[in-house]
Amino acid sequence: MENIVVIGGGTMGNGIAHTAAATGFEVTLVEVAQELLDRALSTVSKNLQRGVDKGKMTASERDAILSRIRPTIDMQSIGNADIVIEAIMENLEAKTQLFARLDAITKPECILASNTSSISITKIAAATRRPEKVIGMHFMNPVPVMTLVEVIRGIATSDETYQRVEDLSKRMGKTPIEVNDYPGFISNRVLMPMINEAIFALYEGVATRESIDGVMKLGMNHPMGPLTLADFIGLDVCLAILRVLESGFGDPKYRPCPLLVKMVDAGWLGRKSGRGFYRY
Ligand code: CAA
C-alpha cells in the first residue's frame, strides 16, 4: 500500500501528511482551496523546521520530506489511491457526503479511513458500497509527536482492511491499537470524562485552574493538565465529543459541565481563539 491520500489540511490532516512523508511515503494532500493548501504546507514546513533548528534534521532532509507531499485541489485526481485518510471537519453529513463521493472516485480495493475523533465509523461506512473497507484511523495531536493510532473497526470492517491499516500505521512509525466502534472509541471515552470532571471541579470552586492542572501534571505525570489540554484540543471539540457520548450512551454521567457550554457559547474555544481556561 503506497499511494496515500489525505483529505483536509487542518491540524490533523497536515500532521498526517507530514508523518507519512517523513516516513518515506509519497502522499497527496487534498484541500478545497489553494489558500488552505498553502497554509497546510507552511505549517508542515514550520513543524519540520523545529527539527532543523535542533540539529535533528538537515535543511535538505526537510526539503525532501516536503517534496514528497503533493498538494492538490482536484479531488477527481485521486482515483489511483490505495488508501484515503479523511481529516475534514467533524460533521456527520459532511463526512457521509465525502465518503459517498470517495466511493465513486476511487478504485474498488482502496481503503477509506477516517480520522474522526467521535463520529461512528459504522455510520460513515454505510454511506459507501464498501463498508468492509471503511475503518477509523484516529491520530492524536500533535500527529508527528504522538505515537498512537487508534484503529477503529466498524461493524462491517474486514480483517484484511484492519491488517492493512495496522501495517501502514507501523510503517508510519506509529503504534496501532485496535478498538471497536462505540461512542468516543477508547481515547475520548476515557479522556473527555476526565476533562469534564476537571471543569466541574473548577466550576464548583474546588481549586483554581492552575491547581487542577498542577495536581494532574505533578501527581499523575500527565504532560499537560486537563484544562490546558482542553484548550489545546479546542473547547468546542470537547463539547461536541461529550454530546456524542451523552446521546450515544443515553447516560447522564457524560453531561457536559455548564461552564464548558457557556465558554463555547462565548466563543472562548481555547488556544485557537486566543482564550479558553487560559489566555494565549
Ligand atoms: N509538529 C512536530 N513536532 C512537534 C509539534 C508539532 N506540531 N509540537 C511539538 N513538537 C515536538 C517538538 O519539536 C519537540 O521535539 P523534540 O523532543 O525532538 O525536541 C517535542 O515535540 C516536544 O515539544 P516541546 O518541547 O515544544 O514541548 P513539550 O515538551 O511541552 O511537549 C506536547 C508538547 C508534545 C504537545 C506535550 O505537551 C504533550 O504531549 N501534550 C499532550 C498532548 C495530548 O494529550 N494529545 C492528545 C490530544 S487528544 C487528541 O488529539 C484526540 C482527540 O480526539 C481529541
Boltz pocket constraint, residues with backbone or C-beta under 6 A from the ligand:
constraints:
  - pocket:
      binder: B
      contacts: [[A, 47], [A, 48], [A, 50], [A, 51], [A, 54], [A, 56], [A, 117], [A, 139], [A, 140], [A, 141], [A, 142], [A, 143], [A, 144], [A, 145], [A, 146], [A, 187], [A, 188], [A, 223], [A, 224], [A, 229], [A, 233]]
      max_distance: 6.0
